[in-house]
């Protein structure tokens, strides 16, 4: 995540990108934007706000040599040559245009900026920002004519959120340049992440934690829910989150010992881990430092509802690992020939 409290925009330009598949053309600006005070004060937080709560970062990738990655090359040109900004920004749009091989890829405005004073992990740096605005919104504009006010509808960019954006920091580590990205209109994830940016997750604690939690979530759905039902799925997920809260380092052997009571469940988990790694082309490390921020963010995506075909839902608290075991009982009623859940409680909240 970044801090924008000392950030500023030093260069900014707007182009329009077409769609190669639909034969719509690009349109380029020849000069940088000169902001007035009001538009600048609105634009700066609009562009940088999405990166304030990101916990995972990316690094550039390429099948042969990362130095041949187009956006990696263009961002370095902008950092190293003040005079290259306008022409390099056009090349960025041309590269984006070449990735539009489908009719569903939207045309739009491309905003390219050079930021100063970006704070990231206790360091201050400059950064190149690339933003694509794909959707616009209608708004009312009032105006005075002949001593009376009238109204018309105009179409423009909403200041609430960008559709797609990336921030390339002028900082590197052992894996290369640090890249942050958002996609709030992810109709084609490959288009932005894989084809245009060509990036991969950084090999760090954030990625290790995300991969492990995602694997556990998939295991709970594909294996536990299928074999034992929703209650067992939710018990496993609650225990997993509880383990993460209690441990700064995740060790898979200790995790299996604490979470599973039966040997057959351990074997099921081990078998699924191998399948998951092969299918997702990821390596789940046997031990890694836990990223608490990733756990807090990813666990919000985990659904713990038990949905029944009688139009009743039971919602379990993922932060209460013992609740589903102690206060929820599953059974079968011979008279009604139906399954049931019995819920124990002291008072209604």
C-alpha positions as CSV (number, residue, x, y, z in Angstrom):
1,X,0.0,0.0,0.0
2,X,1.1,3.6,-0.6
3,X,0.7,6.9,1.1
4,X,-0.3,9.9,-1.1
5,X,-0.1,12.6,1.5
6,X,3.1,14.1,0.0
7,X,2.4,13.0,-3.6
8,X,2.1,15.3,-6.6
9,X,1.6,15.1,-10.4
10,X,4.5,16.5,-12.4
11,X,3.4,15.3,-15.8
12,X,0.0,14.3,-17.2
13,X,-1.5,13.5,-20.6
14,X,-4.7,12.1,-22.0
15,X,-5.0,9.9,-25.1
16,X,-7.8,7.7,-26.4
17,X,-7.4,4.1,-27.2
18,X,-9.4,2.3,-29.8
19,X,-10.1,-1.4,-30.4
20,X,-8.1,-3.3,-33.0
21,X,-10.7,-6.0,-33.3
22,X,-13.4,-3.4,-34.2
23,X,-11.1,-1.2,-36.2
24,X,-11.6,1.8,-34.0
25,X,-8.6,4.1,-34.0
26,X,-6.4,5.7,-31.3
27,X,-6.4,9.5,-30.8
28,X,-3.4,11.2,-29.4
29,X,-2.7,14.4,-27.5
30,X,0.4,16.4,-28.5
31,X,0.8,18.3,-25.3
32,X,0.6,17.6,-21.5
33,X,-2.4,18.7,-19.5
34,X,-2.1,22.0,-17.6
35,X,-4.4,21.7,-14.6
36,X,-6.3,24.4,-13.0
37,X,-6.4,24.3,-9.2
38,X,-9.8,22.6,-8.9
39,X,-9.3,19.9,-11.4
40,X,-5.8,19.1,-10.0
41,X,-7.2,18.8,-6.5
42,X,-9.8,16.4,-7.7
43,X,-7.5,14.4,-10.1
44,X,-4.7,13.5,-7.7
45,X,-6.7,11.6,-5.1
46,X,-8.9,10.1,-7.9
47,X,-5.9,8.4,-9.4
48,X,-4.0,7.4,-6.3
49,X,-6.8,6.4,-4.0
50,X,-7.2,2.8,-5.3
51,X,-3.6,2.0,-4.3
52,X,-3.9,3.1,-0.7
53,X,-5.2,-0.3,0.6
54,X,-3.4,-2.7,-1.8
55,X,-1.3,-5.3,0.0
56,X,0.0,-7.4,-2.9
57,X,2.5,-6.2,-5.5
58,X,3.6,-7.5,-8.9
59,X,6.8,-7.7,-10.9
60,X,7.3,-7.5,-14.7
61,X,7.6,-10.7,-16.5
62,X,8.6,-11.9,-20.0
63,X,9.0,-15.3,-21.7
64,X,12.7,-14.7,-22.6
65,X,14.0,-11.5,-20.9
66,X,12.2,-9.1,-18.6
67,X,14.1,-6.2,-20.2
68,X,12.0,-6.8,-23.3
69,X,8.7,-6.2,-21.4
70,X,7.2,-3.2,-23.1
71,X,5.8,-1.4,-20.1
72,X,8.9,-2.0,-18.1
73,X,10.9,-0.4,-21.0
74,X,8.5,2.6,-21.4
75,X,8.4,3.4,-17.7
76,X,12.2,3.4,-17.5
77,X,12.2,5.8,-20.5
78,X,9.9,8.2,-18.7
79,X,11.9,8.0,-15.5
80,X,15.2,8.6,-17.3
81,X,14.3,11.3,-19.9
82,X,12.1,14.3,-19.1
83,X,11.7,15.0,-22.8
84,X,10.4,11.5,-23.6
85,X,7.1,11.7,-21.7
86,X,4.7,12.6,-24.5
87,X,6.1,10.2,-27.2
88,X,6.5,7.4,-24.7
89,X,3.0,7.8,-23.5
90,X,1.8,7.4,-27.1
91,X,3.8,4.1,-27.3
92,X,2.1,2.9,-24.2
93,X,-1.3,3.5,-25.8
94,X,-0.2,1.8,-29.0
95,X,0.9,-1.3,-27.0
96,X,-2.5,-1.3,-25.2
97,X,-4.3,-1.1,-28.5
98,X,-2.4,-4.2,-29.8
99,X,-3.9,-6.2,-27.0
100,X,-7.5,-5.5,-28.0
101,X,-8.1,-8.8,-29.9
102,X,-11.8,-9.1,-28.8
103,X,-15.0,-7.2,-29.3
104,X,-15.5,-7.0,-25.6
105,X,-12.4,-5.0,-25.0
106,X,-13.7,-1.5,-24.4
107,X,-12.4,1.7,-26.0
108,X,-11.7,4.6,-23.6
109,X,-9.5,7.4,-22.3
110,X,-6.0,6.6,-21.2
111,X,-4.5,8.8,-18.6
112,X,-0.8,8.7,-18.1
113,X,0.9,10.5,-15.2
114,X,4.3,10.9,-13.6
115,X,4.0,11.2,-9.9
116,X,6.5,12.5,-7.3
117,X,6.6,11.9,-3.6
118,X,4.9,8.5,-3.5
119,X,5.6,6.8,-0.1
120,X,5.9,3.0,-0.2
121,X,7.2,0.9,2.7
122,X,9.2,3.7,4.3
123,X,10.7,4.9,1.1
124,X,9.8,7.9,-1.1
125,X,9.9,7.6,-4.8
126,X,8.4,8.7,-8.1
127,X,6.1,6.5,-10.2
128,X,4.5,6.2,-13.6
129,X,0.7,5.8,-13.5
130,X,-1.3,4.3,-16.4
131,X,-5.1,4.5,-16.1
132,X,-7.8,3.4,-18.5
133,X,-11.3,4.9,-18.2
134,X,-13.8,2.5,-19.9
135,X,-17.1,3.7,-18.6
136,X,-18.6,7.2,-18.3
137,X,-21.6,8.4,-16.5
138,X,-24.4,10.9,-17.3
139,X,-24.7,13.9,-15.1
140,X,-26.9,17.1,-15.1
141,X,-25.4,20.5,-15.9
142,X,-27.5,23.6,-15.2
143,X,-27.0,26.8,-17.0
144,X,-28.5,30.3,-17.2
145,X,-30.1,31.5,-20.4
146,X,-32.5,34.4,-20.9
147,X,-32.7,35.0,-17.1
148,X,-33.9,31.4,-16.5
149,X,-32.0,28.3,-15.5
150,X,-32.2,25.3,-17.7
151,X,-30.7,21.8,-17.6
152,X,-28.9,19.5,-20.0
153,X,-27.4,16.0,-19.7
154,X,-23.6,15.6,-20.2
155,X,-21.5,12.5,-20.3
156,X,-18.2,12.4,-18.4
157,X,-15.8,10.5,-16.2
158,X,-17.0,9.7,-12.7
159,X,-14.5,10.8,-10.0
160,X,-15.4,7.8,-7.7
161,X,-13.1,5.2,-9.1
162,X,-10.9,4.3,-12.1
163,X,-11.7,1.2,-14.2
164,X,-8.2,0.0,-14.7
165,X,-4.9,1.4,-13.3
166,X,-1.3,0.6,-12.5
167,X,1.4,2.3,-10.6
168,X,5.0,1.5,-11.6
169,X,7.4,2.6,-8.8
170,X,10.9,3.8,-9.6
171,X,12.2,1.3,-7.1
172,X,13.4,-2.2,-7.6
173,X,14.2,-5.2,-5.4
174,X,15.7,-8.6,-6.2
175,X,12.8,-9.4,-8.5
176,X,12.7,-6.1,-10.4
177,X,10.5,-3.0,-10.5
178,X,7.6,-2.8,-8.1
179,X,4.1,-2.7,-9.8
180,X,0.7,-2.1,-8.2
181,X,-2.5,-2.6,-10.1
182,X,-6.2,-2.4,-9.9
183,X,-9.0,-3.6,-12.2
184,X,-12.5,-2.6,-11.2
185,X,-14.0,-3.7,-14.6
186,X,-12.4,-7.1,-14.9
187,X,-14.3,-8.5,-17.9
188,X,-11.1,-9.9,-19.3
189,X,-8.3,-10.4,-16.6
190,X,-5.8,-11.5,-19.2
191,X,-6.2,-8.3,-21.2
192,X,-4.8,-6.0,-18.5
193,X,-2.6,-8.1,-16.3
194,X,-1.2,-10.7,-18.7
195,X,-1.2,-9.1,-22.1
196,X,-0.7,-5.4,-21.5
197,X,1.3,-5.3,-18.3
198,X,2.7,-8.9,-18.4
199,X,3.2,-9.1,-14.7
200,X,3.3,-11.7,-12.0
201,X,2.9,-11.7,-8.2
202,X,6.0,-10.9,-6.2
203,X,7.5,-13.9,-4.5
204,X,6.9,-12.5,-1.0
205,X,5.0,-13.2,2.2
206,X,1.9,-11.5,0.7
207,X,1.8,-13.8,-2.2
208,X,2.6,-16.9,-0.1
209,X,-0.2,-16.1,2.3
210,X,-2.7,-15.4,-0.5
211,X,-1.9,-18.7,-2.3
212,X,-2.2,-20.7,0.9
213,X,-5.5,-19.1,2.0
214,X,-6.9,-19.5,-1.5
215,X,-5.9,-23.2,-1.6
216,X,-7.6,-23.8,1.7
217,X,-10.7,-22.1,0.5
218,X,-10.8,-24.2,-2.6
219,X,-10.1,-27.4,-0.6
220,X,-13.0,-26.6,1.7
221,X,-15.4,-26.2,-1.2
222,X,-14.3,-28.9,-3.6
223,X,-13.4,-31.6,-1.0
224,X,-14.9,-31.0,2.4
225,X,-18.3,-29.6,1.3
226,X,-18.7,-32.3,-1.3
227,X,-17.8,-35.2,1.1
228,X,-19.1,-33.9,4.5
229,X,-21.3,-30.9,3.9
230,X,-21.3,-27.2,4.6
231,X,-20.9,-27.5,8.4
232,X,-17.5,-29.2,8.0
233,X,-16.4,-26.8,5.4
234,X,-17.1,-23.8,7.6
235,X,-15.5,-25.5,10.7
236,X,-12.3,-26.0,8.6
237,X,-12.2,-22.4,7.4
238,X,-12.8,-21.0,10.8
239,X,-10.0,-23.1,12.3
240,X,-7.7,-22.0,9.4
241,X,-8.3,-18.3,10.1
242,X,-7.8,-18.9,13.8
243,X,-4.5,-20.6,13.1
244,X,-3.4,-17.6,11.0
245,X,-4.4,-15.2,13.8
246,X,-2.3,-17.2,16.4
247,X,0.8,-17.7,14.3
248,X,3.3,-15.3,12.7
249,X,4.9,-18.2,10.7
250,X,2.9,-20.8,8.8
251,X,4.3,-24.3,8.9
252,X,2.2,-26.8,6.9
253,X,3.1,-29.8,9.1
254,X,2.0,-28.0,12.3
255,X,-1.0,-26.6,10.4
256,X,-2.2,-30.1,9.5
257,X,-1.6,-31.4,13.1
258,X,-3.6,-28.6,14.6
259,X,-6.5,-28.4,12.1
260,X,-7.2,-32.1,11.3
261,X,-8.2,-34.8,13.8
262,X,-8.2,-37.7,11.4
263,X,-5.4,-39.1,9.3
264,X,-7.6,-39.5,6.3
265,X,-8.3,-35.8,6.2
266,X,-4.6,-35.0,6.3
267,X,-4.1,-37.3,3.3
268,X,-7.0,-35.6,1.5
269,X,-5.4,-32.2,2.1
270,X,-2.0,-33.3,1.0
271,X,-3.4,-34.8,-2.2
272,X,-5.4,-31.7,-3.0
273,X,-2.3,-29.5,-2.4
274,X,-0.4,-31.3,-5.1
275,X,-3.4,-31.1,-7.5
276,X,-3.8,-27.4,-6.7
277,X,-0.1,-26.6,-7.4
278,X,-0.2,-28.4,-10.7
279,X,-3.5,-26.8,-11.9
280,X,-2.7,-23.3,-10.7
281,X,1.0,-23.5,-11.6
282,X,2.0,-22.2,-8.2
283,X,4.3,-23.4,-5.4
284,X,2.8,-23.6,-1.9
285,X,5.7,-23.2,0.4
286,X,6.0,-25.5,3.4
287,X,6.9,-22.6,5.7
288,X,6.5,-18.8,5.2
289,X,6.0,-15.6,7.2
290,X,2.4,-14.7,7.5
291,X,1.0,-11.4,6.0
292,X,-1.7,-10.4,8.4
293,X,-3.0,-7.7,6.1
294,X,-3.6,-10.3,3.3
295,X,-5.5,-12.5,5.8
296,X,-7.7,-9.7,6.9
297,X,-8.5,-8.7,3.3
298,X,-8.9,-12.2,1.8
299,X,-11.1,-13.6,4.6
300,X,-13.7,-11.0,3.7
301,X,-14.2,-12.8,0.4
302,X,-14.9,-16.2,2.1
303,X,-18.6,-17.0,2.3
304,X,-19.7,-19.0,5.4
305,X,-23.4,-19.2,4.7
306,X,-25.2,-22.5,4.8
307,X,-28.0,-22.1,2.2
308,X,-30.9,-24.6,2.6
309,X,-33.5,-25.5,0.0
310,X,-36.2,-24.4,2.5
311,X,-35.4,-20.7,2.0
312,X,-33.4,-20.5,5.2
313,X,-29.8,-19.5,5.5
314,X,-27.5,-19.9,8.5
315,X,-24.5,-17.5,8.6
316,X,-21.5,-18.6,10.6
317,X,-18.8,-16.3,12.0
318,X,-15.5,-17.2,10.4
319,X,-13.7,-15.6,13.4
320,X,-15.4,-18.1,15.9
321,X,-13.8,-21.5,15.1
322,X,-15.7,-23.4,17.9
323,X,-19.2,-22.0,17.2
324,X,-20.1,-24.4,14.4
325,X,-19.0,-27.4,16.5
326,X,-20.4,-26.5,19.9
327,X,-23.7,-24.7,19.0
328,X,-24.7,-26.2,15.7
329,X,-26.0,-29.8,15.4
330,X,-26.9,-31.6,12.2
331,X,-29.3,-34.5,12.0
332,X,-32.0,-36.3,10.2
333,X,-35.7,-36.4,11.1
334,X,-37.1,-39.9,10.3
335,X,-40.7,-38.7,10.5
336,X,-40.3,-35.8,8.1
337,X,-37.6,-37.6,6.1
338,X,-35.6,-34.3,6.1
339,X,-32.2,-33.2,7.3
340,X,-32.1,-30.5,10.0
341,X,-29.8,-28.1,11.9
342,X,-30.3,-27.5,15.6
343,X,-28.9,-24.1,16.8
344,X,-28.1,-23.5,20.5
345,X,-28.1,-20.0,22.0
346,X,-28.7,-18.1,25.2
347,X,-30.4,-14.9,23.8
348,X,-31.1,-13.4,20.5
349,X,-28.6,-10.6,19.6
